Amino acid sequence: MEWFILLFIGLFTGAFGSLVGLGGGIIMVPSLLYLNSSGLLSDTIQPEDAVGISLVVIVISAISSSVYYYKEGKIDVKSGLFFFSASGVTTILGSIATSYINIKAFYIFFGLLMIFITFLLSKKNTKPSQESKFPWDVQKVFINADGSEVEYGYNKKVAFLITAFAGFIGGVFGIGGGAIFVPMMVILFRFPPHIATATSMFIILLSTSIGSMTHIILGNVKFMYVLMLAPGAYIGGKIGSNIAKKISSQGLIKLLRIVIILVAIQMIYKGL
């Protein structure tokens, strides 16, 4: 039963994570903590273990979806590498900080973060204004399948600060940082949503690789659970990437927001 439950969690989080560019940790971490508190896991895990396991599994899911998105030509590699230059180091710092957070505080802060994420998700599909809120240092053009051009870009200083913060948050809570990457690119810098989603998964692949290595070194990864979650996460990453190009993700995002709110309320209640 344990294998089946974890396989399903991996599949679900991998699919949703790659579909909206979040990585899936916002579902995997609370799911692992819930299973642990319910006595459904054969081995006890602490919050830092859940974060470490989540980051390793997210890497596997991100590999699957990033390869697909790269073949589709949807990843802005140069922008992704710049954003990673800020988030990589802070992901390590966040991963180290996890072990020093009180468990009750962890539940409360994670719940509040998830509520904040639902707000960001509500903005993800908002049509960006014609003028960016910040002057661009970098300007780019994306050509759609119908030949139309979409201009987008970013301000280096603003992008660096936001992605550095996202990396730290992703390292602390094991969510990968995509919940901040995607809204930043779409809302502030007018990235086409599918380019933002694909590029976010590419950044997540790089940053969580570093974060997961940090947790492995700290002894926060129980590979038995990684092996149970990984197959589903890998397959789910492919499924989510394939769905992303065929249908609108707006309905799925609304569903995800409801799920996140319910889980967030439960996490805050447990913390209190």
MARPA-852743 format. One record per residue (C-alpha): residue in three letters; residue number from 0; x, y, z. Coordinates in nm, 3 decimals, decimal comma. Layout:
BEGIN
<pt 'ALA'; NUM; <X; Y; Z>>
...
//
This chain:
BEGIN
<pt 'MET'; 0; <0,000; 0,000; 0,000>>
<pt 'GLU'; 1; <0,284; 0,241; 0,089>>
<pt 'TRP'; 2; <0,446; 0,191; -0,253>>
<pt 'PHE'; 3; <0,115; 0,255; -0,430>>
<pt 'ILE'; 4; <0,039; 0,574; -0,234>>
<pt 'LEU'; 5; <0,387; 0,720; -0,289>>
<pt 'LEU'; 6; <0,383; 0,623; -0,658>>
<pt 'PHE'; 7; <0,055; 0,812; -0,700>>
<pt 'ILE'; 8; <0,187; 1,116; -0,510>>
<pt 'GLY'; 9; <0,495; 1,119; -0,732>>
<pt 'LEU'; 10; <0,282; 1,092; -1,046>>
<pt 'PHE'; 11; <0,041; 1,366; -0,935>>
<pt 'THR'; 12; <0,307; 1,613; -0,822>>
<pt 'GLY'; 13; <0,525; 1,549; -1,126>>
<pt 'ALA'; 14; <0,238; 1,614; -1,366>>
<pt 'PHE'; 15; <0,108; 1,929; -1,196>>
<pt 'GLY'; 16; <0,456; 2,058; -1,127>>
<pt 'SER'; 17; <0,571; 2,039; -1,488>>
<pt 'LEU'; 18; <0,237; 2,163; -1,621>>
<pt 'VAL'; 19; <0,251; 2,495; -1,436>>
<pt 'GLY'; 20; <0,627; 2,517; -1,381>>
<pt 'LEU'; 21; <0,619; 2,481; -1,001>>
<pt 'GLY'; 22; <0,820; 2,165; -0,954>>
<pt 'GLY'; 23; <0,557; 1,990; -0,740>>
<pt 'GLY'; 24; <0,713; 2,030; -0,395>>
<pt 'ILE'; 25; <0,417; 2,231; -0,265>>
<pt 'ILE'; 26; <0,218; 1,907; -0,280>>
<pt 'MET'; 27; <0,490; 1,651; -0,211>>
<pt 'VAL'; 28; <0,625; 1,798; 0,115>>
<pt 'PRO'; 29; <0,287; 1,832; 0,295>>
<pt 'SER'; 30; <0,180; 1,493; 0,155>>
<pt 'LEU'; 31; <0,484; 1,325; 0,309>>
<pt 'LEU'; 32; <0,432; 1,504; 0,641>>
<pt 'TYR'; 33; <0,064; 1,405; 0,644>>
<pt 'LEU'; 34; <0,144; 1,040; 0,571>>
<pt 'ASN'; 35; <0,405; 1,049; 0,846>>
<pt 'SER'; 36; <0,169; 1,199; 1,105>>
<pt 'SER'; 37; <-0,099; 0,945; 1,007>>
<pt 'GLY'; 38; <0,136; 0,653; 1,063>>
<pt 'LEU'; 39; <0,117; 0,541; 0,700>>
<pt 'LEU'; 40; <0,494; 0,541; 0,645>>
<pt 'SER'; 41; <0,715; 0,253; 0,759>>
<pt 'ASP'; 42; <0,990; 0,493; 0,867>>
<pt 'THR'; 43; <0,947; 0,823; 1,054>>
<pt 'ILE'; 44; <1,050; 1,140; 0,871>>
<pt 'GLN'; 45; <1,114; 1,492; 0,998>>
<pt 'PRO'; 46; <1,035; 1,814; 0,805>>
<pt 'GLU'; 47; <1,396; 1,839; 0,684>>
<pt 'ASP'; 48; <1,369; 1,479; 0,557>>
<pt 'ALA'; 49; <1,051; 1,563; 0,367>>
<pt 'VAL'; 50; <1,221; 1,865; 0,210>>
<pt 'GLY'; 51; <1,530; 1,666; 0,116>>
<pt 'ILE'; 52; <1,327; 1,384; -0,037>>
<pt 'SER'; 53; <1,112; 1,635; -0,225>>
<pt 'LEU'; 54; <1,411; 1,815; -0,376>>
<pt 'VAL'; 55; <1,570; 1,492; -0,502>>
<pt 'VAL'; 56; <1,242; 1,377; -0,658>>
<pt 'ILE'; 57; <1,184; 1,722; -0,812>>
<pt 'VAL'; 58; <1,521; 1,688; -0,989>>
<pt 'ILE'; 59; <1,399; 1,366; -1,149>>
<pt 'SER'; 60; <1,069; 1,523; -1,254>>
<pt 'ALA'; 61; <1,247; 1,836; -1,382>>
<pt 'ILE'; 62; <1,482; 1,627; -1,598>>
<pt 'SER'; 63; <1,184; 1,460; -1,761>>
<pt 'SER'; 64; <0,994; 1,782; -1,834>>
<pt 'SER'; 65; <1,301; 1,992; -1,922>>
<pt 'VAL'; 66; <1,413; 1,746; -2,189>>
<pt 'TYR'; 67; <1,064; 1,759; -2,341>>
<pt 'TYR'; 68; <1,041; 2,139; -2,327>>
<pt 'TYR'; 69; <1,392; 2,177; -2,473>>
<pt 'LYS'; 70; <1,301; 1,960; -2,771>>
<pt 'GLU'; 71; <0,992; 2,177; -2,820>>
<pt 'GLY'; 72; <1,213; 2,491; -2,820>>
<pt 'LYS'; 73; <1,026; 2,648; -2,528>>
<pt 'ILE'; 74; <1,314; 2,698; -2,282>>
<pt 'ASP'; 75; <1,486; 3,037; -2,279>>
<pt 'VAL'; 76; <1,824; 2,892; -2,185>>
<pt 'LYS'; 77; <2,016; 3,221; -2,149>>
<pt 'SER'; 78; <1,753; 3,378; -1,926>>
<pt 'GLY'; 79; <1,728; 3,057; -1,727>>
<pt 'LEU'; 80; <2,102; 3,050; -1,665>>
<pt 'PHE'; 81; <2,098; 3,414; -1,549>>
<pt 'PHE'; 82; <1,811; 3,347; -1,308>>
<pt 'PHE'; 83; <1,993; 3,038; -1,181>>
<pt 'SER'; 84; <2,306; 3,243; -1,110>>
<pt 'ALA'; 85; <2,105; 3,415; -0,835>>
<pt 'SER'; 86; <1,901; 3,122; -0,707>>
<pt 'GLY'; 87; <2,173; 2,855; -0,698>>
<pt 'VAL'; 88; <2,364; 2,984; -0,393>>
<pt 'THR'; 89; <2,053; 3,085; -0,200>>
<pt 'THR'; 90; <1,906; 2,738; -0,253>>
<pt 'ILE'; 91; <2,204; 2,595; -0,065>>
<pt 'LEU'; 92; <2,154; 2,848; 0,217>>
<pt 'GLY'; 93; <1,785; 2,761; 0,236>>
<pt 'SER'; 94; <1,862; 2,389; 0,245>>
<pt 'ILE'; 95; <2,098; 2,441; 0,539>>
<pt 'ALA'; 96; <1,847; 2,664; 0,721>>
<pt 'THR'; 97; <1,581; 2,390; 0,714>>
<pt 'SER'; 98; <1,744; 2,198; 1,000>>
<pt 'TYR'; 99; <1,726; 2,501; 1,230>>
<pt 'ILE'; 100; <1,353; 2,567; 1,197>>
<pt 'ASN'; 101; <1,122; 2,459; 1,480>>
<pt 'ILE'; 102; <0,871; 2,196; 1,361>>
<pt 'LYS'; 103; <0,563; 2,395; 1,468>>
<pt 'ALA'; 104; <0,704; 2,708; 1,308>>
<pt 'PHE'; 105; <0,774; 2,500; 0,996>>
<pt 'TYR'; 106; <0,408; 2,402; 0,966>>
<pt 'ILE'; 107; <0,288; 2,760; 1,014>>
<pt 'PHE'; 108; <0,539; 2,921; 0,777>>
<pt 'PHE'; 109; <0,479; 2,655; 0,514>>
<pt 'GLY'; 110; <0,103; 2,705; 0,538>>
<pt 'LEU'; 111; <0,138; 3,082; 0,503>>
<pt 'LEU'; 112; <0,373; 3,035; 0,208>>
<pt 'MET'; 113; <0,122; 2,810; 0,034>>
<pt 'ILE'; 114; <-0,152; 3,070; 0,075>>
<pt 'PHE'; 115; <0,082; 3,327; -0,077>>
<pt 'ILE'; 116; <0,147; 3,088; -0,364>>
<pt 'THR'; 117; <-0,226; 3,067; -0,440>>
<pt 'PHE'; 118; <-0,226; 3,446; -0,475>>
<pt 'LEU'; 119; <0,066; 3,427; -0,719>>
<pt 'LEU'; 120; <-0,108; 3,151; -0,914>>
<pt 'SER'; 121; <-0,416; 3,369; -0,947>>
<pt 'LYS'; 122; <-0,194; 3,621; -1,127>>
<pt 'LYS'; 123; <-0,023; 3,367; -1,351>>
<pt 'ASN'; 124; <-0,288; 3,381; -1,622>>
<pt 'THR'; 125; <-0,354; 3,751; -1,587>>
<pt 'LYS'; 126; <-0,291; 3,931; -1,913>>
<pt 'PRO'; 127; <0,024; 4,142; -1,868>>
<pt 'SER'; 128; <0,011; 4,514; -1,926>>
<pt 'GLN'; 129; <0,151; 4,658; -2,248>>
<pt 'GLU'; 130; <0,431; 4,827; -2,057>>
<pt 'SER'; 131; <0,654; 4,649; -1,809>>
<pt 'LYS'; 132; <0,660; 4,778; -1,452>>
<pt 'PHE'; 133; <1,042; 4,784; -1,464>>
<pt 'PRO'; 134; <1,273; 4,904; -1,745>>
<pt 'TRP'; 135; <1,430; 4,610; -1,926>>
<pt 'ASP'; 136; <1,805; 4,557; -1,945>>
<pt 'VAL'; 137; <1,746; 4,255; -2,170>>
<pt 'GLN'; 138; <1,493; 4,245; -2,453>>
<pt 'LYS'; 139; <1,386; 3,936; -2,646>>
<pt 'VAL'; 140; <1,141; 3,830; -2,912>>
<pt 'PHE'; 141; <0,956; 3,499; -2,931>>
<pt 'ILE'; 142; <0,792; 3,386; -3,256>>
<pt 'ASN'; 143; <0,469; 3,192; -3,213>>
<pt 'ALA'; 144; <0,367; 2,899; -3,431>>
<pt 'ASP'; 145; <0,143; 3,132; -3,633>>
<pt 'GLY'; 146; <0,436; 3,364; -3,707>>
<pt 'SER'; 147; <0,332; 3,642; -3,468>>
<pt 'GLU'; 148; <0,599; 3,800; -3,251>>
<pt 'VAL'; 149; <0,588; 3,849; -2,873>>
<pt 'GLU'; 150; <0,830; 4,090; -2,709>>
<pt 'TYR'; 151; <0,948; 4,025; -2,356>>
<pt 'GLY'; 152; <1,249; 4,090; -2,138>>
<pt 'TYR'; 153; <1,363; 4,158; -1,785>>
<pt 'ASN'; 154; <1,539; 4,396; -1,552>>
<pt 'LYS'; 155; <1,859; 4,228; -1,429>>
<pt 'LYS'; 156; <1,862; 4,380; -1,079>>
<pt 'VAL'; 157; <1,497; 4,306; -1,007>>
<pt 'ALA'; 158; <1,516; 3,957; -1,155>>
<pt 'PHE'; 159; <1,832; 3,879; -0,958>>
<pt 'LEU'; 160; <1,678; 3,982; -0,625>>
<pt 'ILE'; 161; <1,352; 3,795; -0,684>>
<pt 'THR'; 162; <1,519; 3,474; -0,803>>
<pt 'ALA'; 163; <1,764; 3,486; -0,512>>
<pt 'PHE'; 164; <1,466; 3,502; -0,273>>
<pt 'ALA'; 165; <1,289; 3,223; -0,464>>
<pt 'GLY'; 166; <1,596; 3,002; -0,440>>
<pt 'PHE'; 167; <1,616; 3,045; -0,062>>
<pt 'ILE'; 168; <1,245; 2,973; -0,015>>
<pt 'GLY'; 169; <1,270; 2,672; -0,245>>
<pt 'GLY'; 170; <1,565; 2,537; -0,048>>
<pt 'VAL'; 171; <1,396; 2,586; 0,290>>
<pt 'PHE'; 172; <1,062; 2,430; 0,197>>
<pt 'GLY'; 173; <1,165; 2,192; -0,084>>
<pt 'ILE'; 174; <0,932; 2,347; -0,342>>
<pt 'GLY'; 175; <1,189; 2,436; -0,610>>
<pt 'GLY'; 176; <1,105; 2,808; -0,632>>
<pt 'GLY'; 177; <0,885; 2,782; -0,941>>
<pt 'ALA'; 178; <0,588; 2,934; -0,760>>
<pt 'ILE'; 179; <0,783; 3,259; -0,761>>
<pt 'PHE'; 180; <0,975; 3,219; -1,089>>
<pt 'VAL'; 181; <0,668; 3,179; -1,310>>
<pt 'PRO'; 182; <0,459; 3,475; -1,184>>
<pt 'MET'; 183; <0,772; 3,695; -1,192>>
<pt 'MET'; 184; <0,838; 3,614; -1,558>>
<pt 'VAL'; 185; <0,475; 3,641; -1,669>>
<pt 'ILE'; 186; <0,357; 3,940; -1,465>>
<pt 'LEU'; 187; <0,667; 4,158; -1,438>>
<pt 'PHE'; 188; <0,854; 4,077; -1,757>>
<pt 'ARG'; 189; <0,579; 3,966; -2,001>>
<pt 'PHE'; 190; <0,725; 3,623; -2,077>>
<pt 'PRO'; 191; <0,481; 3,413; -2,281>>
<pt 'PRO'; 192; <0,326; 3,175; -2,022>>
<pt 'HIS'; 193; <0,447; 2,856; -2,190>>
<pt 'ILE'; 194; <0,802; 2,996; -2,215>>
<pt 'ALA'; 195; <0,787; 3,099; -1,847>>
<pt 'THR'; 196; <0,668; 2,752; -1,745>>
<pt 'ALA'; 197; <0,935; 2,570; -1,946>>
<pt 'THR'; 198; <1,214; 2,806; -1,837>>
<pt 'SER'; 199; <1,104; 2,773; -1,475>>
<pt 'MET'; 200; <1,141; 2,394; -1,491>>
<pt 'PHE'; 201; <1,491; 2,441; -1,637>>
<pt 'ILE'; 202; <1,588; 2,671; -1,346>>
<pt 'ILE'; 203; <1,432; 2,430; -1,099>>
<pt 'LEU'; 204; <1,637; 2,145; -1,247>>
<pt 'LEU'; 205; <1,961; 2,338; -1,187>>
<pt 'SER'; 206; <1,880; 2,490; -0,847>>
<pt 'THR'; 207; <1,722; 2,180; -0,692>>
<pt 'SER'; 208; <2,016; 1,969; -0,808>>
<pt 'ILE'; 209; <2,234; 2,182; -0,582>>
<pt 'GLY'; 210; <1,976; 2,192; -0,302>>
<pt 'SER'; 211; <1,927; 1,816; -0,308>>
<pt 'MET'; 212; <2,303; 1,754; -0,291>>
<pt 'THR'; 213; <2,315; 1,977; 0,018>>
<pt 'HIS'; 214; <2,040; 1,775; 0,184>>
<pt 'ILE'; 215; <2,212; 1,448; 0,090>>
<pt 'ILE'; 216; <2,532; 1,569; 0,255>>
<pt 'LEU'; 217; <2,333; 1,675; 0,563>>
<pt 'GLY'; 218; <2,173; 1,329; 0,579>>
<pt 'ASN'; 219; <1,820; 1,456; 0,514>>
<pt 'VAL'; 220; <1,735; 1,220; 0,227>>
<pt 'LYS'; 221; <1,585; 0,876; 0,283>>
<pt 'PHE'; 222; <1,644; 0,706; -0,051>>
<pt 'MET'; 223; <1,388; 0,434; 0,013>>
<pt 'TYR'; 224; <1,115; 0,697; -0,028>>
<pt 'VAL'; 225; <1,293; 0,857; -0,323>>
<pt 'LEU'; 226; <1,282; 0,521; -0,502>>
<pt 'MET'; 227; <0,910; 0,493; -0,434>>
<pt 'LEU'; 228; <0,830; 0,848; -0,553>>
<pt 'ALA'; 229; <1,073; 0,877; -0,845>>
<pt 'PRO'; 230; <0,903; 0,654; -1,108>>
<pt 'GLY'; 231; <0,574; 0,839; -1,072>>
<pt 'ALA'; 232; <0,745; 1,179; -1,072>>
<pt 'TYR'; 233; <0,939; 1,099; -1,391>>
<pt 'ILE'; 234; <0,630; 0,975; -1,574>>
<pt 'GLY'; 235; <0,424; 1,262; -1,435>>
<pt 'GLY'; 236; <0,680; 1,514; -1,561>>
<pt 'LYS'; 237; <0,633; 1,381; -1,914>>
<pt 'ILE'; 238; <0,255; 1,377; -1,883>>
<pt 'GLY'; 239; <0,238; 1,736; -1,754>>
<pt 'SER'; 240; <0,471; 1,864; -2,026>>
<pt 'ASN'; 241; <0,263; 1,695; -2,296>>
<pt 'ILE'; 242; <-0,066; 1,828; -2,156>>
<pt 'ALA'; 243; <0,078; 2,181; -2,137>>
<pt 'LYS'; 244; <0,102; 2,210; -2,515>>
<pt 'LYS'; 245; <-0,241; 2,062; -2,588>>
<pt 'ILE'; 246; <-0,482; 2,232; -2,350>>
<pt 'SER'; 247; <-0,510; 2,542; -2,136>>
<pt 'SER'; 248; <-0,389; 2,490; -1,782>>
<pt 'GLN'; 249; <-0,622; 2,754; -1,634>>
<pt 'GLY'; 250; <-0,876; 2,504; -1,503>>
<pt 'LEU'; 251; <-0,607; 2,285; -1,354>>
<pt 'ILE'; 252; <-0,446; 2,585; -1,185>>
<pt 'LYS'; 253; <-0,781; 2,672; -1,022>>
<pt 'LEU'; 254; <-0,807; 2,316; -0,893>>
<pt 'LEU'; 255; <-0,451; 2,329; -0,768>>
<pt 'ARG'; 256; <-0,522; 2,654; -0,583>>
<pt 'ILE'; 257; <-0,813; 2,489; -0,400>>
<pt 'VAL'; 258; <-0,597; 2,193; -0,303>>
<pt 'ILE'; 259; <-0,318; 2,421; -0,181>>
<pt 'ILE'; 260; <-0,556; 2,629; 0,032>>
<pt 'LEU'; 261; <-0,700; 2,317; 0,198>>
<pt 'VAL'; 262; <-0,355; 2,177; 0,271>>
<pt 'ALA'; 263; <-0,233; 2,518; 0,393>>
<pt 'ILE'; 264; <-0,518; 2,545; 0,644>>
<pt 'GLN'; 265; <-0,438; 2,199; 0,775>>
<pt 'MET'; 266; <-0,065; 2,281; 0,806>>
<pt 'ILE'; 267; <-0,131; 2,605; 0,996>>
<pt 'TYR'; 268; <-0,375; 2,425; 1,226>>
<pt 'LYS'; 269; <-0,116; 2,158; 1,305>>
<pt 'GLY'; 270; <0,143; 2,428; 1,374>>
<pt 'LEU'; 271; <-0,086; 2,609; 1,615>>
//
